Amino acid sequence: MMITRTSKLTGTERTREIDLTPAQLAVWEDGELIQDAAPHLSDADHEFVMTGITAEEWTAVFGDGDAEDAEAGTIH
């Protein structure tokens, strides 16, 4: 289904096709965790549904995590 969200990071409105049924969306809107309501979705799709943040925005703002985590000693 087509999902429109406004990014909580940038304020940009985007619409994406997400493999989500209206029933799954309703379960999430009623308080279920998105991971439980739609476990088949990727982490990026979960994030988009919840916050409107795309994977590209996340990487632009926070990086990919690998280099920073390694330098900080959080990757073992």
PDB file of N, CA, C and O in Angstrom, chain B, residues numbered from 101:
ATOM      1  N   MET B 101       0.841  -1.169   0.000  1.00  0.00           N
ATOM      2  CA  MET B 101       0.000   0.000   0.000  1.00  0.00           C
ATOM      3  C   MET B 101       0.888   1.235   0.000  1.00  0.00           C
ATOM      4  O   MET B 101       2.033   1.178   0.447  1.00  0.00           O
ATOM      5  N   MET B 102       0.372   2.333  -0.492  1.00  0.00           N
ATOM      6  CA  MET B 102       1.114   3.576  -0.524  1.00  0.00           C
ATOM      7  C   MET B 102       1.034   4.219   0.863  1.00  0.00           C
ATOM      8  O   MET B 102      -0.047   4.410   1.419  1.00  0.00           O
ATOM      9  N   ILE B 103       2.209   4.546   1.403  1.00  0.00           N
ATOM     10  CA  ILE B 103       2.299   5.161   2.719  1.00  0.00           C
ATOM     11  C   ILE B 103       2.971   6.526   2.544  1.00  0.00           C
ATOM     12  O   ILE B 103       4.041   6.626   1.943  1.00  0.00           O
ATOM     13  N   THR B 104       2.343   7.560   3.069  1.00  0.00           N
ATOM     14  CA  THR B 104       2.916   8.901   3.036  1.00  0.00           C
ATOM     15  C   THR B 104       3.287   9.291   4.457  1.00  0.00           C
ATOM     16  O   THR B 104       2.482   9.187   5.382  1.00  0.00           O
ATOM     17  N   ARG B 105       4.525   9.741   4.606  1.00  0.00           N
ATOM     18  CA  ARG B 105       5.013  10.171   5.909  1.00  0.00           C
ATOM     19  C   ARG B 105       5.869  11.422   5.729  1.00  0.00           C
ATOM     20  O   ARG B 105       6.427  11.664   4.659  1.00  0.00           O
ATOM     21  N   THR B 106       5.958  12.203   6.790  1.00  0.00           N
ATOM     22  CA  THR B 106       6.850  13.351   6.842  1.00  0.00           C
ATOM     23  C   THR B 106       8.023  12.974   7.729  1.00  0.00           C
ATOM     24  O   THR B 106       7.834  12.572   8.877  1.00  0.00           O
ATOM     25  N   SER B 107       9.230  13.102   7.202  1.00  0.00           N
ATOM     26  CA  SER B 107      10.429  12.725   7.938  1.00  0.00           C
ATOM     27  C   SER B 107      10.573  13.552   9.196  1.00  0.00           C
ATOM     28  O   SER B 107      10.480  14.779   9.159  1.00  0.00           O
ATOM     29  N   LYS B 108      10.801  12.876  10.313  1.00  0.00           N
ATOM     30  CA  LYS B 108      11.037  13.566  11.583  1.00  0.00           C
ATOM     31  C   LYS B 108      12.426  14.188  11.619  1.00  0.00           C
ATOM     32  O   LYS B 108      12.714  15.000  12.499  1.00  0.00           O
ATOM     33  N   LEU B 109      13.297  13.820  10.674  1.00  0.00           N
ATOM     34  CA  LEU B 109      14.627  14.422  10.607  1.00  0.00           C
ATOM     35  C   LEU B 109      14.656  15.676   9.753  1.00  0.00           C
ATOM     36  O   LEU B 109      15.248  16.684  10.138  1.00  0.00           O
ATOM     37  N   THR B 110      14.015  15.614   8.589  1.00  0.00           N
ATOM     38  CA  THR B 110      14.161  16.695   7.618  1.00  0.00           C
ATOM     39  C   THR B 110      12.868  17.455   7.329  1.00  0.00           C
ATOM     40  O   THR B 110      12.911  18.543   6.755  1.00  0.00           O
ATOM     41  N   GLY B 111      11.734  16.906   7.711  1.00  0.00           N
ATOM     42  CA  GLY B 111      10.458  17.537   7.403  1.00  0.00           C
ATOM     43  C   GLY B 111       9.981  17.289   5.984  1.00  0.00           C
ATOM     44  O   GLY B 111       8.959  17.832   5.565  1.00  0.00           O
ATOM     45  N   THR B 112      10.719  16.468   5.240  1.00  0.00           N
ATOM     46  CA  THR B 112      10.363  16.162   3.865  1.00  0.00           C
ATOM     47  C   THR B 112       9.247  15.126   3.830  1.00  0.00           C
ATOM     48  O   THR B 112       9.332  14.093   4.494  1.00  0.00           O
ATOM     49  N   GLU B 113       8.206  15.402   3.059  1.00  0.00           N
ATOM     50  CA  GLU B 113       7.110  14.444   2.895  1.00  0.00           C
ATOM     51  C   GLU B 113       7.424  13.532   1.714  1.00  0.00           C
ATOM     52  O   GLU B 113       7.795  13.992   0.634  1.00  0.00           O
ATOM     53  N   ARG B 114       7.268  12.234   1.941  1.00  0.00           N
ATOM     54  CA  ARG B 114       7.493  11.237   0.890  1.00  0.00           C
ATOM     55  C   ARG B 114       6.385  10.190   0.925  1.00  0.00           C
ATOM     56  O   ARG B 114       5.779   9.928   1.964  1.00  0.00           O
ATOM     57  N   THR B 115       6.144   9.609  -0.231  1.00  0.00           N
ATOM     58  CA  THR B 115       5.212   8.499  -0.346  1.00  0.00           C
ATOM     59  C   THR B 115       5.974   7.321  -0.910  1.00  0.00           C
ATOM     60  O   THR B 115       6.687   7.443  -1.906  1.00  0.00           O
ATOM     61  N   ARG B 116       5.819   6.185  -0.267  1.00  0.00           N
ATOM     62  CA  ARG B 116       6.486   4.958  -0.725  1.00  0.00           C
ATOM     63  C   ARG B 116       5.493   3.814  -0.738  1.00  0.00           C
ATOM     64  O   ARG B 116       4.531   3.798   0.030  1.00  0.00           O
ATOM     65  N   GLU B 117       5.737   2.867  -1.613  1.00  0.00           N
ATOM     66  CA  GLU B 117       4.970   1.622  -1.637  1.00  0.00           C
ATOM     67  C   GLU B 117       5.597   0.701  -0.592  1.00  0.00           C
ATOM     68  O   GLU B 117       6.778   0.364  -0.675  1.00  0.00           O
ATOM     69  N   ILE B 118       4.794   0.300   0.391  1.00  0.00           N
ATOM     70  CA  ILE B 118       5.250  -0.579   1.466  1.00  0.00           C
ATOM     71  C   ILE B 118       4.352  -1.817   1.444  1.00  0.00           C
ATOM     72  O   ILE B 118       3.134  -1.703   1.304  1.00  0.00           O
ATOM     73  N   ASP B 119       4.951  -2.986   1.581  1.00  0.00           N
ATOM     74  CA  ASP B 119       4.206  -4.248   1.594  1.00  0.00           C
ATOM     75  C   ASP B 119       3.494  -4.412   2.937  1.00  0.00           C
ATOM     76  O   ASP B 119       3.891  -5.211   3.786  1.00  0.00           O
ATOM     77  N   LEU B 120       2.438  -3.631   3.095  1.00  0.00           N
ATOM     78  CA  LEU B 120       1.702  -3.553   4.345  1.00  0.00           C
ATOM     79  C   LEU B 120       0.220  -3.547   4.015  1.00  0.00           C
ATOM     80  O   LEU B 120      -0.211  -2.851   3.096  1.00  0.00           O
ATOM     81  N   THR B 121      -0.551  -4.308   4.747  1.00  0.00           N
ATOM     82  CA  THR B 121      -1.994  -4.309   4.531  1.00  0.00           C
ATOM     83  C   THR B 121      -2.645  -3.257   5.439  1.00  0.00           C
ATOM     84  O   THR B 121      -2.066  -2.861   6.451  1.00  0.00           O
ATOM     85  N   PRO B 122      -3.834  -2.814   5.076  1.00  0.00           N
ATOM     86  CA  PRO B 122      -4.543  -1.889   5.964  1.00  0.00           C
ATOM     87  C   PRO B 122      -4.745  -2.479   7.362  1.00  0.00           C
ATOM     88  O   PRO B 122      -4.698  -1.752   8.354  1.00  0.00           O
ATOM     89  N   ALA B 123      -4.965  -3.780   7.443  1.00  0.00           N
ATOM     90  CA  ALA B 123      -5.153  -4.422   8.749  1.00  0.00           C
ATOM     91  C   ALA B 123      -3.870  -4.359   9.586  1.00  0.00           C
ATOM     92  O   ALA B 123      -3.922  -4.094  10.787  1.00  0.00           O
ATOM     93  N   GLN B 124      -2.721  -4.602   8.948  1.00  0.00           N
ATOM     94  CA  GLN B 124      -1.444  -4.515   9.668  1.00  0.00           C
ATOM     95  C   GLN B 124      -1.188  -3.086  10.144  1.00  0.00           C
ATOM     96  O   GLN B 124      -0.726  -2.872  11.264  1.00  0.00           O
ATOM     97  N   LEU B 125      -1.488  -2.120   9.293  1.00  0.00           N
ATOM     98  CA  LEU B 125      -1.313  -0.721   9.668  1.00  0.00           C
ATOM     99  C   LEU B 125      -2.208  -0.378  10.856  1.00  0.00           C
ATOM    100  O   LEU B 125      -1.778   0.311  11.781  1.00  0.00           O
ATOM    101  N   ALA B 126      -3.439  -0.851  10.833  1.00  0.00           N
ATOM    102  CA  ALA B 126      -4.370  -0.587  11.927  1.00  0.00           C
ATOM    103  C   ALA B 126      -3.888  -1.202  13.235  1.00  0.00           C
ATOM    104  O   ALA B 126      -4.022  -0.587  14.293  1.00  0.00           O
ATOM    105  N   VAL B 127      -3.330  -2.406  13.173  1.00  0.00           N
ATOM    106  CA  VAL B 127      -2.797  -3.061  14.375  1.00  0.00           C
ATOM    107  C   VAL B 127      -1.677  -2.210  14.960  1.00  0.00           C
ATOM    108  O   VAL B 127      -1.618  -2.010  16.173  1.00  0.00           O
ATOM    109  N   TRP B 128      -0.783  -1.706  14.100  1.00  0.00           N
ATOM    110  CA  TRP B 128       0.303  -0.847  14.575  1.00  0.00           C
ATOM    111  C   TRP B 128      -0.247   0.458  15.151  1.00  0.00           C
ATOM    112  O   TRP B 128       0.187   0.903  16.214  1.00  0.00           O
ATOM    113  N   GLU B 129      -1.187   1.058  14.458  1.00  0.00           N
ATOM    114  CA  GLU B 129      -1.771   2.315  14.939  1.00  0.00           C
ATOM    115  C   GLU B 129      -2.493   2.137  16.266  1.00  0.00           C
ATOM    116  O   GLU B 129      -2.645   3.095  17.024  1.00  0.00           O
ATOM    117  N   ASP B 130      -2.943   0.908  16.555  1.00  0.00           N
ATOM    118  CA  ASP B 130      -3.607   0.614  17.824  1.00  0.00           C
ATOM    119  C   ASP B 130      -2.624   0.301  18.941  1.00  0.00           C
ATOM    120  O   ASP B 130      -3.032  -0.013  20.059  1.00  0.00           O
ATOM    121  N   GLY B 131      -1.312   0.385  18.640  1.00  0.00           N
ATOM    122  CA  GLY B 131      -0.323   0.251  19.705  1.00  0.00           C
ATOM    123  C   GLY B 131       0.613  -0.932  19.628  1.00  0.00           C
ATOM    124  O   GLY B 131       1.527  -1.045  20.446  1.00  0.00           O
ATOM    125  N   GLU B 132       0.413  -1.814  18.671  1.00  0.00           N
ATOM    126  CA  GLU B 132       1.321  -2.954  18.521  1.00  0.00           C
ATOM    127  C   GLU B 132       2.653  -2.461  17.971  1.00  0.00           C
ATOM    128  O   GLU B 132       2.677  -1.507  17.193  1.00  0.00           O
ATOM    129  N   LEU B 133       3.744  -3.079  18.351  1.00  0.00           N
ATOM    130  CA  LEU B 133       5.037  -2.746  17.763  1.00  0.00           C
ATOM    131  C   LEU B 133       4.998  -3.030  16.274  1.00  0.00           C
ATOM    132  O   LEU B 133       4.429  -4.035  15.846  1.00  0.00           O
ATOM    133  N   ILE B 134       5.600  -2.151  15.481  1.00  0.00           N
ATOM    134  CA  ILE B 134       5.605  -2.347  14.029  1.00  0.00           C
ATOM    135  C   ILE B 134       6.276  -3.664  13.663  1.00  0.00           C
ATOM    136  O   ILE B 134       5.876  -4.317  12.699  1.00  0.00           O
ATOM    137  N   GLN B 135       7.297  -4.061  14.426  1.00  0.00           N
ATOM    138  CA  GLN B 135       7.991  -5.319  14.159  1.00  0.00           C
ATOM    139  C   GLN B 135       7.065  -6.518  14.348  1.00  0.00           C
ATOM    140  O   GLN B 135       7.226  -7.542  13.685  1.00  0.00           O
ATOM    141  N   ASP B 136       6.105  -6.390  15.246  1.00  0.00           N
ATOM    142  CA  ASP B 136       5.143  -7.470  15.474  1.00  0.00           C
ATOM    143  C   ASP B 136       3.972  -7.388  14.495  1.00  0.00           C
ATOM    144  O   ASP B 136       3.466  -8.415  14.044  1.00  0.00           O
ATOM    145  N   ALA B 137       3.549  -6.184  14.170  1.00  0.00           N
ATOM    146  CA  ALA B 137       2.424  -6.003  13.244  1.00  0.00           C
ATOM    147  C   ALA B 137       2.797  -6.401  11.821  1.00  0.00           C
ATOM    148  O   ALA B 137       1.961  -6.902  11.069  1.00  0.00           O
ATOM    149  N   ALA B 138       4.069  -6.174  11.451  1.00  0.00           N
ATOM    150  CA  ALA B 138       4.524  -6.467  10.088  1.00  0.00           C
ATOM    151  C   ALA B 138       5.959  -6.997  10.135  1.00  0.00           C
ATOM    152  O   ALA B 138       6.888  -6.306   9.715  1.00  0.00           O
ATOM    153  N   PRO B 139       6.143  -8.209  10.641  1.00  0.00           N
ATOM    154  CA  PRO B 139       7.495  -8.746  10.818  1.00  0.00           C
ATOM    155  C   PRO B 139       8.247  -8.988   9.514  1.00  0.00           C
ATOM    156  O   PRO B 139       9.472  -9.105   9.519  1.00  0.00           O
ATOM    157  N   HIS B 140       7.533  -9.061   8.413  1.00  0.00           N
ATOM    158  CA  HIS B 140       8.167  -9.323   7.112  1.00  0.00           C
ATOM    159  C   HIS B 140       8.856  -8.094   6.523  1.00  0.00           C
ATOM    160  O   HIS B 140       9.642  -8.220   5.583  1.00  0.00           O
ATOM    161  N   LEU B 141       8.573  -6.911   7.060  1.00  0.00           N
ATOM    162  CA  LEU B 141       9.174  -5.692   6.522  1.00  0.00           C
ATOM    163  C   LEU B 141      10.632  -5.563   6.951  1.00  0.00           C
ATOM    164  O   LEU B 141      11.036  -6.085   7.991  1.00  0.00           O
ATOM    165  N   SER B 142      11.405  -4.868   6.144  1.00  0.00           N
ATOM    166  CA  SER B 142      12.805  -4.590   6.485  1.00  0.00           C
ATOM    167  C   SER B 142      12.853  -3.538   7.593  1.00  0.00           C
ATOM    168  O   SER B 142      11.861  -2.863   7.869  1.00  0.00           O
ATOM    169  N   ASP B 143      14.019  -3.411   8.220  1.00  0.00           N
ATOM    170  CA  ASP B 143      14.198  -2.370   9.228  1.00  0.00           C
ATOM    171  C   ASP B 143      13.950  -0.988   8.620  1.00  0.00           C
ATOM    172  O   ASP B 143      13.360  -0.122   9.265  1.00  0.00           O
ATOM    173  N   ALA B 144      14.396  -0.783   7.387  1.00  0.00           N
ATOM    174  CA  ALA B 144      14.204   0.505   6.714  1.00  0.00           C
ATOM    175  C   ALA B 144      12.719   0.797   6.507  1.00  0.00           C
ATOM    176  O   ALA B 144      12.284   1.934   6.683  1.00  0.00           O
ATOM    177  N   ASP B 145      11.942  -0.217   6.136  1.00  0.00           N
ATOM    178  CA  ASP B 145      10.499  -0.015   5.962  1.00  0.00           C
ATOM    179  C   ASP B 145       9.819   0.241   7.306  1.00  0.00           C
ATOM    180  O   ASP B 145       8.924   1.082   7.393  1.00  0.00           O
ATOM    181  N   HIS B 146      10.233  -0.475   8.355  1.00  0.00           N
ATOM    182  CA  HIS B 146       9.692  -0.210   9.695  1.00  0.00           C
ATOM    183  C   HIS B 146       9.933   1.246  10.073  1.00  0.00           C
ATOM    184  O   HIS B 146       9.026   1.938  10.536  1.00  0.00           O
ATOM    185  N   GLU B 147      11.169   1.704   9.870  1.00  0.00           N
ATOM    186  CA  GLU B 147      11.526   3.079  10.241  1.00  0.00           C
ATOM    187  C   GLU B 147      10.704   4.093   9.445  1.00  0.00           C
ATOM    188  O   GLU B 147      10.238   5.089   9.998  1.00  0.00           O
ATOM    189  N   PHE B 148      10.528   3.840   8.155  1.00  0.00           N
ATOM    190  CA  PHE B 148       9.745   4.760   7.338  1.00  0.00           C
ATOM    191  C   PHE B 148       8.306   4.844   7.836  1.00  0.00           C
ATOM    192  O   PHE B 148       7.758   5.940   7.949  1.00  0.00           O
ATOM    193  N   VAL B 149       7.695   3.717   8.132  1.00  0.00           N
ATOM    194  CA  VAL B 149       6.307   3.724   8.607  1.00  0.00           C
ATOM    195  C   VAL B 149       6.204   4.501   9.922  1.00  0.00           C
ATOM    196  O   VAL B 149       5.271   5.282  10.110  1.00  0.00           O
ATOM    197  N   MET B 150       7.160   4.289  10.827  1.00  0.00           N
ATOM    198  CA  MET B 150       7.090   4.921  12.144  1.00  0.00           C
ATOM    199  C   MET B 150       7.440   6.406  12.125  1.00  0.00           C
ATOM    200  O   MET B 150       6.794   7.204  12.805  1.00  0.00           O
ATOM    201  N   THR B 151       8.466   6.785  11.346  1.00  0.00           N
ATOM    202  CA  THR B 151       9.020   8.127  11.471  1.00  0.00           C
ATOM    203  C   THR B 151       9.120   8.908  10.165  1.00  0.00           C
ATOM    204  O   THR B 151       9.389  10.109  10.183  1.00  0.00           O
ATOM    205  N   GLY B 152       8.908   8.240   9.034  1.00  0.00           N
ATOM    206  CA  GLY B 152       9.084   8.888   7.747  1.00  0.00           C
ATOM    207  C   GLY B 152      10.535   9.031   7.329  1.00  0.00           C
ATOM    208  O   GLY B 152      10.825   9.611   6.283  1.00  0.00           O
ATOM    209  N   ILE B 153      11.444   8.509   8.130  1.00  0.00           N
ATOM    210  CA  ILE B 153      12.872   8.612   7.834  1.00  0.00           C
ATOM    211  C   ILE B 153      13.259   7.504   6.860  1.00  0.00           C
ATOM    212  O   ILE B 153      12.950   6.332   7.075  1.00  0.00           O
ATOM    213  N   THR B 154      13.944   7.900   5.781  1.00  0.00           N
ATOM    214  CA  THR B 154      14.424   6.918   4.810  1.00  0.00           C
ATOM    215  C   THR B 154      15.811   6.438   5.207  1.00  0.00           C
ATOM    216  O   THR B 154      16.485   7.068   6.022  1.00  0.00           O
ATOM    217  N   ALA B 155      16.228   5.331   4.634  1.00  0.00           N
ATOM    218  CA  ALA B 155      17.566   4.802   4.898  1.00  0.00           C
ATOM    219  C   ALA B 155      18.632   5.809   4.476  1.00  0.00           C
ATOM    220  O   ALA B 155      19.654   5.953   5.147  1.00  0.00           O
ATOM    221  N   GLU B 156      18.397   6.499   3.376  1.00  0.00           N
ATOM    222  CA  GLU B 156      19.352   7.492   2.894  1.00  0.00           C
ATOM    223  C   GLU B 156      19.493   8.662   3.870  1.00  0.00           C
ATOM    224  O   GLU B 156      20.599   9.137   4.127  1.00  0.00           O
ATOM    225  N   GLU B 157      18.368   9.119   4.405  1.00  0.00           N
ATOM    226  CA  GLU B 157      18.417  10.198   5.399  1.00  0.00           C
ATOM    227  C   GLU B 157      19.158   9.750   6.647  1.00  0.00           C
ATOM    228  O   GLU B 157      19.983  10.486   7.189  1.00  0.00           O
ATOM    229  N   TRP B 158      18.859   8.533   7.102  1.00  0.00           N
ATOM    230  CA  TRP B 158      19.493   8.004   8.301  1.00  0.00           C
ATOM    231  C   TRP B 158      21.008   7.997   8.124  1.00  0.00           C
ATOM    232  O   TRP B 158      21.745   8.449   9.001  1.00  0.00           O
ATOM    233  N   THR B 159      21.466   7.483   6.991  1.00  0.00           N
ATOM    234  CA  THR B 159      22.905   7.406   6.731  1.00  0.00           C
ATOM    235  C   THR B 159      23.517   8.794   6.625  1.00  0.00           C
ATOM    236  O   THR B 159      24.618   9.022   7.127  1.00  0.00           O
ATOM    237  N   ALA B 160      22.821   9.726   5.980  1.00  0.00           N
ATOM    238  CA  ALA B 160      23.342  11.084   5.840  1.00  0.00           C
ATOM    239  C   ALA B 160      23.510  11.769   7.194  1.00  0.00           C
ATOM    240  O   ALA B 160      24.463  12.522   7.397  1.00  0.00           O
ATOM    241  N   VAL B 161      22.593  11.512   8.114  1.00  0.00           N
ATOM    242  CA  VAL B 161      22.634  12.171   9.417  1.00  0.00           C
ATOM    243  C   VAL B 161      23.534  11.424  10.408  1.00  0.00           C
ATOM    244  O   VAL B 161      24.317  12.040  11.130  1.00  0.00           O
ATOM    245  N   PHE B 162      23.413  10.084  10.436  1.00  0.00           N
ATOM    246  CA  PHE B 162      24.096   9.306  11.459  1.00  0.00           C
ATOM    247  C   PHE B 162      25.259   8.476  10.936  1.00  0.00           C
ATOM    248  O   PHE B 162      25.984   7.869  11.725  1.00  0.00           O
ATOM    249  N   GLY B 163      25.450   8.438   9.621  1.00  0.00           N
ATOM    250  CA  GLY B 163      26.482   7.579   9.043  1.00  0.00           C
ATOM    251  C   GLY B 163      25.995   6.141   9.002  1.00  0.00           C
ATOM    252  O   GLY B 163      24.875   5.831   9.409  1.00  0.00           O
ATOM    253  N   ASP B 164      26.864   5.268   8.498  1.00  0.00           N
ATOM    254  CA  ASP B 164      26.457   3.864   8.413  1.00  0.00           C
ATOM    255  C   ASP B 164      26.739   3.113   9.700  1.00  0.00           C
ATOM    256  O   ASP B 164      26.318   1.967   9.859  1.00  0.00           O
ATOM    257  N   GLY B 165      27.450   3.751  10.621  1.00  0.00           N
ATOM    258  CA  GLY B 165      27.681   3.147  11.922  1.00  0.00           C
ATOM    259  C   GLY B 165      28.939   2.316  12.022  1.00  0.00           C
ATOM    260  O   GLY B 165      29.531   2.239  13.098  1.00  0.00           O
ATOM    261  N   ASP B 166      29.367   1.695  10.948  1.00  0.00           N
ATOM    262  CA  ASP B 166      30.481   0.757  11.028  1.00  0.00           C
ATOM    263  C   ASP B 166      31.783   1.421  11.465  1.00  0.00           C
ATOM    264  O   ASP B 166      32.404   0.979  12.432  1.00  0.00           O
ATOM    265  N   ALA B 167      32.199   2.457  10.781  1.00  0.00           N
ATOM    266  CA  ALA B 167      33.477   3.094  11.098  1.00  0.00           C
ATOM    267  C   ALA B 167      33.438   3.763  12.465  1.00  0.00           C
ATOM    268  O   ALA B 167      34.373   3.639  13.256  1.00  0.00           O
ATOM    269  N   GLU B 168      32.342   4.478  12.735  1.00  0.00           N
ATOM    270  CA  GLU B 168      32.243   5.161  14.024  1.00  0.00           C
ATOM    271  C   GLU B 168      32.200   4.181  15.185  1.00  0.00           C
ATOM    272  O   GLU B 168      32.839   4.396  16.214  1.00  0.00           O
ATOM    273  N   ASP B 169      31.440   3.101  15.013  1.00  0.00           N
ATOM    274  CA  ASP B 169      31.344   2.106  16.072  1.00  0.00           C
ATOM    275  C   ASP B 169      32.671   1.427  16.311  1.00  0.00           C
ATOM    276  O   ASP B 169      33.035   1.153  17.454  1.00  0.00           O
ATOM    277  N   ALA B 170      33.401   1.151  15.241  1.00  0.00           N
ATOM    278  CA  ALA B 170      34.701   0.501  15.385  1.00  0.00           C
ATOM    279  C   ALA B 170      35.660   1.405  16.134  1.00  0.00           C
ATOM    280  O   ALA B 170      36.391   0.947  17.013  1.00  0.00           O
ATOM    281  N   GLU B 171      35.664   2.701  15.790  1.00  0.00           N
ATOM    282  CA  GLU B 171      36.550   3.642  16.461  1.00  0.00           C
ATOM    283  C   GLU B 171      36.171   3.816  17.924  1.00  0.00           C
ATOM    284  O   GLU B 171      37.042   4.005  18.773  1.00  0.00           O
ATOM    285  N   ALA B 172      34.891   3.754  18.221  1.00  0.00           N
ATOM    286  CA  ALA B 172      34.428   3.929  19.604  1.00  0.00           C
ATOM    287  C   ALA B 172      34.578   2.648  20.402  1.00  0.00           C
ATOM    288  O   ALA B 172      34.371   2.645  21.615  1.00  0.00           O
ATOM    289  N   GLY B 173      34.936   1.562  19.738  1.00  0.00           N
ATOM    290  CA  GLY B 173      35.111   0.291  20.428  1.00  0.00           C
ATOM    291  C   GLY B 173      33.829  -0.452  20.722  1.00  0.00           C
ATOM    292  O   GLY B 173      33.805  -1.343  21.570  1.00  0.00           O
ATOM    293  N   THR B 174      32.748  -0.089  20.019  1.00  0.00           N
ATOM    294  CA  THR B 174      31.473  -0.766  20.290  1.00  0.00           C
ATOM    295  C   THR B 174      31.229  -1.956  19.379  1.00  0.00           C
ATOM    296  O   THR B 174      30.271  -2.704  19.578  1.00  0.00           O
ATOM    297  N   ILE B 175      32.096  -2.143  18.368  1.00  0.00           N
ATOM    298  CA  ILE B 175      31.991  -3.339  17.535  1.00  0.00           C
ATOM    299  C   ILE B 175      33.054  -4.323  18.005  1.00  0.00           C
ATOM    300  O   ILE B 175      34.232  -3.981  18.112  1.00  0.00           O
ATOM    301  N   HIS B 176      32.627  -5.530  18.280  1.00  0.00           N
ATOM    302  CA  HIS B 176      33.558  -6.548  18.793  1.00  0.00           C
ATOM    303  C   HIS B 176      33.874  -7.579  17.743  1.00  0.00           C
ATOM    304  O   HIS B 176      34.640  -8.508  18.001  1.00  0.00           O
TER     305      HIS B 176
END
